[in-house]
Amino acid sequence: MRLILMSLLVLGLSGCSIVYKLPTRQGNVIDQKQFDLLKVGQTREQVKFLLGTPIATSPFRTDRWDYFGYYKDPRGKVSSRTISLYFDADKLARMEGVQIAGAARPLDSPDVERIQAEQQKKEAIEVQTPPAAEPAAP
């Protein structure tokens, strides 16, 4: 009898080890798709619409917003991300920690400045190139 009772007790306690653990999310859990929509030159309202309210803002330095995200899945895999956005005259000036789709590493400010310069060159070339003139009719 003791053997049956002891085996039932052990069997019952072994079932307690199978516990579902909920994923842990803290801060701003933002998808890469949302960051892909983020562009230099957007207003604060546009950035807030895309990413939500930032976790950290300083009352002494209003030109910087920080987004922190932490996620731990039920299997224990942890991922975290820190994004810093800098504003100049209410426009997004640069981004740190944001990855462009297909990029191998996060962008830092020199990369953002280089990309901005390339975009401005393309826009300038498009503006300066006149449309092809049609031949005059005789």
VOTOR-490173 format. One record per residue (C-alpha): residue number from 1; residue in one letter; chain; x, y, z. Coordinates in pm, 1 decimal, decimal comma. Each point is the difference from the previous one (the first is absolute). Layout:
BEGIN
ATOM seq type mol        x        y        z
ATOM NUM    A   A        X        Y        Z
...
This chain:
BEGIN
ATOM seq type mol        x        y        z
ATOM   1    M   A      0,0      0,0      0,0
ATOM   2    R   A    281,0    235,8     84,8
ATOM   3    L   A    163,8    -73,2   -331,8
ATOM   4    I   A   -316,5     93,5   -192,4
ATOM   5    L   A    -49,9    316,5    206,0
ATOM   6    M   A    364,6    100,8    -43,1
ATOM   7    S   A     -8,3    -61,2   -378,3
ATOM   8    L   A   -321,2    209,1    -31,4
ATOM   9    L   A    162,1    278,9    199,1
ATOM  10    V   A    313,2     -4,8   -218,8
ATOM  11    L   A   -209,2    -14,3   -316,8
ATOM  12    G   A   -212,8    293,5    118,4
ATOM  13    L   A    303,2    212,4     87,5
ATOM  14    S   A    173,1    -74,9   -330,2
ATOM  15    G   A   -296,5    152,3   -183,1
ATOM  16    C   A     62,6    328,8    182,8
ATOM  17    S   A    321,3     54,4   -192,2
ATOM  18    I   A   -197,2     48,2   -322,1
ATOM  19    V   A    -94,5    364,8     44,9
ATOM  20    Y   A    -69,8    241,9   -280,7
ATOM  21    K   A    198,3    318,5     39,0
ATOM  22    L   A   -142,5    318,3   -146,3
ATOM  23    P   A    217,9    214,4   -223,8
ATOM  24    T   A    140,3    307,9    171,0
ATOM  25    R   A    -27,7    331,5   -181,4
ATOM  26    Q   A    127,7    324,8    140,9
ATOM  27    G   A     41,2    342,5   -148,7
ATOM  28    N   A    -74,2     69,7   -364,3
ATOM  29    V   A    -27,0   -326,5   -190,7
ATOM  30    I   A     16,1    135,4   -354,3
ATOM  31    D   A     18,1   -204,4   -319,5
ATOM  32    Q   A    261,9     58,3   -266,9
ATOM  33    K   A   -281,7     92,5   -241,0
ATOM  34    Q   A    -75,0    305,0    210,9
ATOM  35    F   A    365,4    107,3     -3,8
ATOM  36    D   A     11,9    -47,2   -377,1
ATOM  37    L   A   -267,4    272,0    -31,3
ATOM  38    L   A    210,7    241,7    205,0
ATOM  39    K   A    174,8    266,4   -211,6
ATOM  40    V   A    230,5    287,2     82,8
ATOM  41    G   A   -193,7    327,0    -27,2
ATOM  42    Q   A   -326,9   -126,0    151,4
ATOM  43    T   A   -167,2    207,5    270,2
ATOM  44    R   A    -31,7   -105,3    364,1
ATOM  45    E   A   -369,8    -72,7    -53,0
ATOM  46    Q   A     75,3   -231,3   -293,4
ATOM  47    V   A    263,9   -185,8    202,5
ATOM  48    K   A   -237,1    -31,8    296,2
ATOM  49    F   A   -270,3   -134,0   -233,6
ATOM  50    L   A    236,6   -266,7   -138,2
ATOM  51    L   A    180,0   -106,8    317,9
ATOM  52    G   A   -218,0    117,0    287,0
ATOM  53    T   A    100,8    204,2    300,8
ATOM  54    P   A    370,1    -30,6     85,4
ATOM  55    I   A     98,1   -170,0    325,7
ATOM  56    A   A    264,9    254,6     90,0
ATOM  57    T   A     -3,6    372,8    -63,5
ATOM  58    S   A    195,9    257,1    190,4
ATOM  59    P   A   -160,7    324,3    115,5
ATOM  60    F   A    341,1    162,5    -39,9
ATOM  61    R   A     73,5   -136,1   -347,3
ATOM  62    T   A   -312,4     -3,1   -212,4
ATOM  63    D   A    185,0    -82,3   -321,9
ATOM  64    R   A     50,6   -369,7     88,1
ATOM  65    W   A   -250,4   -284,9     32,3
ATOM  66    D   A     98,6   -347,6    112,7
ATOM  67    Y   A   -190,1   -320,5    -65,9
ATOM  68    F   A     93,3   -310,4    200,0
ATOM  69    G   A   -143,6   -340,4    -73,3
ATOM  70    Y   A     49,4   -328,1    185,1
ATOM  71    Y   A   -157,8   -331,1    -95,2
ATOM  72    K   A     48,5   -344,4    154,0
ATOM  73    D   A   -183,6   -286,1   -167,8
ATOM  74    P   A   -133,0   -300,7    193,8
ATOM  75    R   A    308,0   -205,4    -91,0
ATOM  76    G   A    232,2    255,5    159,5
ATOM  77    K   A    136,4    173,8   -310,3
ATOM  78    V   A     58,2    367,2     83,4
ATOM  79    S   A     11,0    283,7   -249,9
ATOM  80    S   A     33,2    367,2     73,4
ATOM  81    R   A     34,1    315,9   -204,9
ATOM  82    T   A     89,5    359,4     77,6
ATOM  83    I   A    -83,6    273,8   -249,3
ATOM  84    S   A     93,7    366,7     38,5
ATOM  85    L   A   -161,4    261,8   -222,1
ATOM  86    Y   A    134,6    354,5    -19,5
ATOM  87    F   A   -207,7    297,1   -109,1
ATOM  88    D   A    103,2    336,9   -135,7
ATOM  89    A   A   -265,8    272,6    -25,2
ATOM  90    D   A   -281,4   -254,1     51,7
ATOM  91    K   A    125,5   -221,4   -287,6
ATOM  92    L   A    171,6   -336,7     30,1
ATOM  93    A   A    370,5     70,2    -58,7
ATOM  94    R   A    169,7   -334,4     67,9
ATOM  95    M   A    -59,2   -349,4    135,1
ATOM  96    E   A    221,3   -232,3    202,2
ATOM  97    G   A    -68,4   -370,4     33,8
ATOM  98    V   A   -243,7    -19,8   -293,1
ATOM  99    Q   A     65,5   -263,3   -263,8
ATOM 100    I   A   -104,8     55,2   -358,3
ATOM 101    A   A   -166,8   -303,3   -156,0
ATOM 102    G   A    274,1   -225,7   -135,3
ATOM 103    A   A    280,5    184,1    182,7
ATOM 104    A   A    249,7   -211,4    189,2
ATOM 105    R   A     56,0    245,5    286,4
ATOM 106    P   A   -179,3    287,9    170,4
ATOM 107    L   A     29,2    345,0   -148,6
ATOM 108    D   A    200,8    260,3    177,9
ATOM 109    S   A      0,5    370,0    -81,4
ATOM 110    P   A    273,7     -2,0   -271,8
ATOM 111    D   A   -198,7   -260,8   -194,7
ATOM 112    V   A   -319,1    201,8     33,8
ATOM 113    E   A    179,3    314,6   -118,0
ATOM 114    R   A    146,2   -188,7   -297,5
ATOM 115    I   A   -341,8   -137,2    -96,3
ATOM 116    Q   A   -154,0    346,7     34,3
ATOM 117    A   A    269,8    147,8   -223,3
ATOM 118    E   A    -61,1   -267,6   -264,6
ATOM 119    Q   A   -375,8     64,6     10,6
ATOM 120    Q   A     55,2    375,5    -35,2
ATOM 121    K   A    229,8    -57,8   -299,9
ATOM 122    K   A   -264,0   -216,1   -168,0
ATOM 123    E   A   -269,1    261,3     63,9
ATOM 124    A   A    225,0    277,2   -132,9
ATOM 125    I   A     74,4   -197,5   -316,6
ATOM 126    E   A   -371,2    -68,3    -55,8
ATOM 127    V   A    -82,5    370,1     42,0
ATOM 128    Q   A    282,0    119,8   -228,2
ATOM 129    T   A    -68,5   -243,1   -282,7
ATOM 130    P   A   -241,3    170,1   -241,1
ATOM 131    P   A   -256,4   -212,2   -177,8
ATOM 132    A   A     85,9    -98,5   -356,5
ATOM 133    A   A   -117,7    270,0   -239,7
ATOM 134    E   A   -235,2   -103,1   -276,3
ATOM 135    P   A    113,8     86,7   -354,9
ATOM 136    A   A   -159,0    315,3   -134,3
ATOM 137    A   A   -271,1    -49,8   -261,2
ATOM 138    P   A     81,5    159,0   -344,1
